[in-house]
């Protein structure tokens, strides 16, 4: 099970690489805006952190682009910047052909903003390297998410697609564990989600309790 950090903050990514050995990074226009840096500058900085590893950085094509040829041209430009880049394309009609053409040129694509199993299936048929079901957004819309991830994984397995299922917009540790149980390949979440998920109040409670006993005992 791979853990990706959903962020474009270089200091957060450095921390997550060092502390948790994360397997990759996903960025999106919101993360880039939050970083306060120009798009090309920040994605190149993130790419440089991954160089020489097999970790990937998902870099999103300008969301205004709604034409296959323009998607392909922009994806080729971005992919040439760093071998670790996987190009994020929104799950829209022109992207399916773009993903296919890019796969033929060995450029890996992450089909993003996926909200139905059928969208995921078409992305896989097109040759997507990653497919990103957005569970947090669906949950906020009162939609069921567990069966959604289960369906995407089952479809991938039924037909032996090479696509990795990247569960995105993950909001808590329970969702990370559920994604792992359901056989997803990757989760991507923000720094705070991981920090909270890796801790538990009973762990802290236990530490306080044991410190108390320790202090009432002698070491030798
Ligand atoms: C994934 O690739 C996306 O960047 C991300 O998970 C979007 O979700 P958000 O709502 O947490 O920004």
Boltz pocket constraint, residues with backbone or C-beta under 6 A from the ligand:
constraints:
  - pocket:
      binder: B
      contacts: [[A, 6], [A, 26], [A, 27], [A, 28], [A, 30], [A, 58], [A, 112], [A, 132], [A, 136], [A, 168], [A, 169], [A, 170], [A, 188]]
      max_distance: 6.0
